[in-house]
Amino acid sequence: MKRQILAVVSALTLAASANVAFAGDAAAGKAKAGTCVGCHGATGVSAAPNFPNLAGQKEAYLAKQLKDFKSGARKDPMMTGMAAPLTDADVANLAAYYAGLK
């Protein structure tokens, strides 16, 4: 019985810590998203086929992509330049904002 309780507590702790790692401020992300609009659309849905839709993507996925552009792990001249000045908080906030859009 104790092992089952410990397993449940451990699982809940891991789940909570995973959510905290990507918990950004969507309102701050919206304020920061002005430079994203030109390519990704005002609602995160791009009108151009060569720019991806951001609306509704998973928050962790969006944060990872921005961090990869910033670090150079993912290459795109435009996005590398856009991601370079972003702080970790900016990344989390932008990811939260776009993940919350339909």
N, CA, C and O of each residue as an XYZ file, in Angstrom:
408
protein
N       0.818     -1.192      0.000
C       0.000      0.000      0.000
C       0.864      1.260      0.000
O       0.577      2.221     -0.714
N       1.946      1.243      0.824
C       2.822      2.403      0.887
C       3.488      2.655     -0.468
O       3.666      3.805     -0.868
N       3.851      1.593     -1.166
C       4.491      1.743     -2.481
C       3.533      2.356     -3.490
O       3.944      3.160     -4.327
N       2.262      1.985     -3.419
C       1.267      2.552     -4.323
C       1.084      4.042     -4.063
O       0.990      4.836     -4.999
N       1.036      4.408     -2.808
C       0.899      5.826     -2.454
C       2.129      6.591     -2.908
O       2.013      7.681     -3.469
N       3.299      6.032     -2.670
C       4.540      6.679     -3.096
C       4.574      6.832     -4.610
O       5.016      7.865     -5.114
N       4.120      5.837     -5.333
C       4.093      5.909     -6.798
C       3.157      7.007     -7.280
O       3.487      7.741     -8.212
N       1.996      7.125     -6.656
C       1.034      8.162     -7.027
C       1.595      9.544     -6.719
O       1.493     10.446     -7.550
N       2.179      9.725     -5.556
C       2.760     11.011     -5.178
C       3.896     11.364     -6.139
O       4.005     12.514     -6.567
N       4.728     10.407     -6.476
C       5.828     10.652     -7.412
C       5.311     11.057     -8.778
O       5.837     11.985     -9.392
N       4.296     10.378     -9.254
C       3.723     10.703    -10.564
C       3.119     12.101    -10.570
O       3.302     12.858    -11.523
N       2.403     12.439     -9.510
C       1.812     13.783     -9.424
C       2.883     14.861     -9.339
O       2.734     15.932     -9.927
N       3.950     14.588     -8.618
C       5.050     15.551     -8.505
C       5.706     15.764     -9.855
O       5.985     16.902    -10.233
N       5.953     14.702    -10.581
C       6.547     14.825    -11.916
C       5.629     15.579    -12.858
O       6.092     16.424    -13.623
N       4.354     15.294    -12.819
C       3.393     15.982    -13.686
C       3.343     17.467    -13.360
O       3.304     18.304    -14.263
N       3.345     17.791    -12.094
C       3.299     19.203    -11.689
C       4.567     19.924    -12.107
O       4.500     21.061    -12.574
N       5.718     19.289    -11.950
C       6.965     19.949    -12.322
C       7.075     20.098    -13.828
O       7.663     21.070    -14.303
N       6.532     19.173    -14.586
C       6.547     19.294    -16.046
C       5.714     20.484    -16.492
O       6.104     21.202    -17.412
N       4.576     20.700    -15.853
C       3.727     21.841    -16.203
C       4.389     23.160    -15.835
O       4.258     24.139    -16.569
N       5.087     23.202    -14.728
C       5.739     24.438    -14.296
C       6.826     24.827    -15.277
O       7.042     26.016    -15.512
N       7.516     23.857    -15.856
C       8.615     24.147    -16.756
C       8.161     24.947    -17.971
O       8.968     25.670    -18.557
N       6.914     24.843    -18.363
C       6.440     25.531    -19.547
C       5.339     26.546    -19.246
O       4.730     27.096    -20.163
N       5.089     26.790    -17.979
C       4.006     27.698    -17.628
C       4.441     29.143    -17.872
O       5.195     29.721    -17.089
N       3.959     29.702    -18.957
C       4.260     31.083    -19.269
C       3.047     31.954    -19.053
O       1.959     31.464    -18.749
N       3.238     33.225    -19.211
C       2.183     34.221    -19.066
C       1.666     34.564    -20.462
O       2.332     35.267    -21.222
N       0.494     34.071    -20.789
C      -0.070     34.259    -22.126
C      -0.281     35.734    -22.454
O      -0.093     36.139    -23.601
N      -0.666     36.538    -21.477
C      -0.874     37.972    -21.727
C       0.443     38.651    -22.102
O       0.483     39.490    -23.002
N       1.514     38.284    -21.408
C       2.832     38.833    -21.741
C       3.282     38.320    -23.105
O       3.928     39.045    -23.862
N       2.939     37.070    -23.419
C       3.271     36.514    -24.734
C       2.554     37.247    -25.851
O       3.133     37.503    -26.906
N       1.303     37.581    -25.622
C       0.535     38.331    -26.628
C       1.180     39.688    -26.881
O       1.274     40.132    -28.025
N       1.623     40.344    -25.814
C       2.278     41.644    -25.958
C       3.589     41.524    -26.719
O       3.974     42.452    -27.431
N       4.272     40.407    -26.583
C       5.568     40.185    -27.232
C       5.415     39.691    -28.668
O       6.371     39.760    -29.441
N       4.244     39.199    -29.041
C       4.024     38.526    -30.324
C       3.901     39.467    -31.525
O       3.705     38.998    -32.647
N       4.009     40.749    -31.323
C       3.841     41.695    -32.422
C       4.760     41.434    -33.609
O       4.361     41.629    -34.757
N       5.980     40.996    -33.342
C       6.913     40.727    -34.437
C       6.625     39.397    -35.139
O       7.142     39.150    -36.228
N       5.821     38.558    -34.537
C       5.499     37.248    -35.117
C       4.372     37.347    -36.147
O       4.247     36.504    -37.036
N       3.560     38.390    -36.010
C       2.334     38.543    -36.792
C       2.593     38.585    -38.298
O       1.812     38.043    -39.080
N       3.681     39.223    -38.699
C       3.956     39.373    -40.123
C       4.020     38.049    -40.872
O       3.571     37.961    -42.015
N       4.564     37.042    -40.253
C       4.693     35.730    -40.911
C       3.657     34.715    -40.433
O       3.164     33.911    -41.225
N       3.327     34.749    -39.151
C       2.477     33.710    -38.566
C       1.029     34.141    -38.364
O       0.226     33.380    -37.825
N       0.690     35.351    -38.789
C      -0.692     35.821    -38.722
C      -1.080     36.386    -37.370
O      -0.501     36.027    -36.345
N      -2.057     37.267    -37.374
C      -2.504     37.941    -36.151
C      -3.118     36.978    -35.149
O      -3.111     37.246    -33.948
N      -3.647     35.867    -35.626
C      -4.258     34.879    -34.727
C      -3.434     33.595    -34.657
O      -3.919     32.565    -34.190
N      -2.185     33.662    -35.124
C      -1.328     32.481    -35.103
C      -1.584     31.529    -36.252
O      -1.036     30.427    -36.286
N      -2.420     31.950    -37.199
C      -2.716     31.138    -38.385
C      -2.168     31.891    -39.588
O      -2.646     32.972    -39.931
N      -1.174     31.313    -40.213
C      -0.491     31.961    -41.315
C      -1.299     31.898    -42.604
O      -1.937     30.890    -42.909
N      -1.258     32.991    -43.349
C      -1.918     33.014    -44.654
C      -0.996     32.448    -45.736
O      -1.455     32.091    -46.821
N       0.289     32.366    -45.443
C       1.270     31.876    -46.410
C       1.621     30.417    -46.129
O       1.829     30.047    -44.973
N       1.690     29.591    -47.157
C       1.955     28.168    -46.942
C       3.370     27.865    -46.433
O       3.610     26.786    -45.891
N       4.290     28.786    -46.598
C       5.668     28.514    -46.170
C       5.937     28.932    -44.722
O       7.056     28.759    -44.239
N       4.946     29.472    -44.026
C       5.082     29.810    -42.609
C       4.095     28.968    -41.814
O       2.911     28.927    -42.150
N       4.560     28.298    -40.767
C       3.667     27.399    -40.022
C       2.658     28.142    -39.152
O       2.896     29.266    -38.709
N       1.537     27.487    -38.924
C       0.555     27.968    -37.961
C       1.097     27.705    -36.565
O       1.648     26.635    -36.302
N       0.946     28.664    -35.678
C       1.391     28.507    -34.297
C       0.231     28.279    -33.344
O       0.403     27.668    -32.289
N      -0.941     28.763    -33.705
C      -2.113     28.656    -32.836
C      -2.432     27.201    -32.526
O      -2.513     26.357    -33.418
N      -2.610     26.932    -31.245
C      -3.035     25.605    -30.819
C      -1.947     24.553    -30.747
O      -2.224     23.407    -30.390
N      -0.715     24.915    -31.078
C       0.383     23.952    -30.927
C       0.626     23.739    -29.437
O       0.264     24.586    -28.620
N       1.225     22.636    -29.090
C       1.512     22.355    -27.686
C       2.568     23.330    -27.170
O       3.541     23.640    -27.856
N       2.353     23.799    -25.960
C       3.232     24.790    -25.355
C       4.684     24.316    -25.296
O       5.600     25.070    -25.624
N       4.890     23.077    -24.882
C       6.252     22.536    -24.782
C       6.918     22.488    -26.156
O       8.111     22.770    -26.277
N       6.162     22.137    -27.182
C       6.692     22.081    -28.549
C       7.131     23.475    -29.008
O       8.231     23.640    -29.536
N       6.274     24.470    -28.806
C       6.604     25.831    -29.227
C       7.846     26.339    -28.505
O       8.725     26.937    -29.125
N       7.920     26.106    -27.212
C       9.081     26.545    -26.435
C      10.345     25.860    -26.934
O      11.385     26.505    -27.065
N      10.270     24.572    -27.211
C      11.445     23.845    -27.697
C      11.915     24.394    -29.037
O      13.115     24.578    -29.245
N      10.996     24.655    -29.933
C      11.385     25.163    -31.249
C      12.069     26.526    -31.124
O      13.095     26.766    -31.761
N      11.511     27.410    -30.313
C      12.141     28.720    -30.127
C      13.529     28.588    -29.502
O      14.465     29.272    -29.918
N      13.664     27.721    -28.516
C      14.975     27.507    -27.892
C      15.958     26.904    -28.894
O      17.138     27.256    -28.895
N      15.476     26.001    -29.743
C      16.354     25.404    -30.760
C      16.799     26.431    -31.797
O      17.949     26.404    -32.234
N      15.911     27.330    -32.194
C      16.308     28.404    -33.109
C      17.347     29.292    -32.437
O      18.341     29.674    -33.056
N      17.119     29.616    -31.186
C      18.030     30.500    -30.455
C      19.411     29.869    -30.291
O      20.424     30.555    -30.429
N      19.459     28.588    -30.001
C      20.735     27.906    -29.765
C      21.452     27.527    -31.058
O      22.650     27.245    -31.049
N      20.719     27.522    -32.162
C      21.306     27.087    -33.427
C      21.087     25.613    -33.709
O      21.511     25.113    -34.751
N      20.425     24.904    -32.787
C      20.132     23.484    -33.014
C      19.173     23.306    -34.188
O      19.204     22.281    -34.870
N      18.330     24.296    -34.420
C      17.447     24.315    -35.583
C      17.814     25.548    -36.398
O      17.942     26.644    -35.853
N      17.983     25.368    -37.692
C      18.502     26.431    -38.549
C      17.420     27.042    -39.434
O      16.718     26.341    -40.163
N      17.307     28.343    -39.353
C      16.500     29.146    -40.259
C      16.964     30.579    -40.049
O      16.840     31.109    -38.944
N      17.498     31.219    -41.094
C      18.065     32.554    -40.898
C      17.089     33.560    -40.280
O      17.475     34.344    -39.413
N      15.850     33.541    -40.716
C      14.863     34.491    -40.189
C      14.560     34.198    -38.723
O      14.606     35.100    -37.886
N      14.255     32.956    -38.415
C      13.871     32.601    -37.052
C      15.054     32.670    -36.080
O      14.869     32.989    -34.906
N      16.246     32.379    -36.551
C      17.415     32.502    -35.681
C      17.555     33.939    -35.214
O      17.808     34.199    -34.037
N      17.389     34.867    -36.137
C      17.456     36.281    -35.784
C      16.324     36.725    -34.884
O      16.521     37.551    -33.993
N      15.146     36.186    -35.108
C      13.989     36.558    -34.285
C      14.111     35.985    -32.869
O      13.718     36.637    -31.902
N      14.649     34.781    -32.745
C      14.730     34.114    -31.449
C      15.931     34.573    -30.618
O      15.918     34.459    -29.392
N      16.955     35.083    -31.274
C      18.197     35.436    -30.577
C      17.990     36.337    -29.357
O      18.570     36.057    -28.308
N      17.199     37.395    -29.445
C      17.076     38.276    -28.273
C      16.073     37.809    -27.215
O      15.938     38.454    -26.175
N      15.373     36.710    -27.458
C      14.342     36.258    -26.517
C      14.961     35.715    -25.236
O      15.937     34.965    -25.274
N      14.386     36.101    -24.110
C      14.780     35.530    -22.824
C      14.010     34.223    -22.621
O      13.091     33.913    -23.378
N      14.388     33.471    -21.606
C      13.644     32.248    -21.282
C      12.188     32.583    -20.947
O      11.277     31.833    -21.299
N      11.976     33.705    -20.271
C      10.612     34.121    -19.942
C       9.841     34.477    -21.208
O       8.667     34.130    -21.330
N      10.487     35.167    -22.155
C       9.837     35.495    -23.426
C       9.400     34.229    -24.147
O       8.280     34.151    -24.654
N      10.283     33.240    -24.193
C       9.975     31.965    -24.859
C       8.773     31.308    -24.201
O       7.848     30.872    -24.886
N       8.783     31.235    -22.878
C       7.669     30.608    -22.150
C       6.372     31.375    -22.380
O       5.313     30.771    -22.550
N       6.451     32.692    -22.387
C       5.261     33.512    -22.569
C       4.696     33.390    -23.974
O       3.483     33.268    -24.145
N       5.553     33.420    -24.976
C       5.094     33.253    -26.358
C       4.474     31.873    -26.564
O       3.438     31.740    -27.216
N       5.111     30.859    -26.009
C       4.586     29.499    -26.127
C       3.224     29.384    -25.467
O       2.324     28.741    -26.008
N       3.064     30.001    -24.301
C       1.773     29.962    -23.611
C       0.706     30.678    -24.415
O      -0.427     30.205    -24.508
N       1.056     31.810    -24.995
C       0.101     32.585    -25.781
C      -0.379     31.790    -27.002
O      -1.582     31.623    -27.201
N       0.546     31.309    -27.803
C       0.151     30.604    -29.028
C      -0.523     29.266    -28.738
O      -1.415     28.846    -29.475
N      -0.103     28.601    -27.674
C      -0.749     27.334    -27.309
C      -2.205     27.556    -26.917
O      -3.039     26.670    -27.101
N      -2.512     28.718    -26.385
C      -3.873     29.014    -25.944
C      -4.815     29.484    -27.047
O      -6.014     29.638    -26.814
N      -4.287     29.710    -28.237
C      -5.133     30.146    -29.346
C      -5.764     28.943    -30.038
O      -5.186     27.857    -30.075
N      -6.945     29.151    -30.578
C      -7.648     28.071    -31.316
C      -7.253     28.105    -32.762
O      -7.727     27.287    -33.551
